Amino acid sequence: TQFDPSKIDDENLKISILREILECQRLLLTIHAKKQNVQNQALYDIFEEWKILAIIVDRICFVFYLVSMLAASVIFFAREPIMKRNK
C-alpha cells in the first residue's frame, strides 16, 4: 500500500512525517555520498534542495486539497436546491 498524506487531517502530524522522510533521505544520501567520496558542502546543498522541494510539494498538495474541498462544497450546495425542487 502507498502512503497518502491527503488522508491525514492533523497538520502537525504531516509536518513530523515529512521531517522523518527527509531525515531518512538525508541518511541514505550521506551513506551514498561516503561511498562516492562526495564533499560535505555538496551533500549539504543537495539536502537543502530536497527540503525546499519537499516543502513546495507539500504546499501544492495542500492547495489542491483546499481547492477540491471548495469544489465539493460548491457542488453540494448547488445540488441541494435542485434536489429539493425535484421532491
Phi, psi and omega in degrees: 000152180258151178280129180242100182293342180290344180273359179262125181271334184279114182295324179295322177294320177300316182294318180292323176295318178299319178297318179296319178297316178297321179295318177298318178297320180297317179296317178296319178295320179297315179299314180296319182293323178296322178292328182266358183059044177280143180290153183297322182295318178297321178297316179297318180298317179296317180296320178296321177296321177297319179298316180297316179298318179296321179294318179297315179298319179298317180293321178298317178297320180294316179297317178300319178299314180298315180298318180293323177293319177296318179297318178297320179295316180297316179297318180298312183288333176287325180283332185303309179296325179295318180293323179292324179293327183283347181279000000 
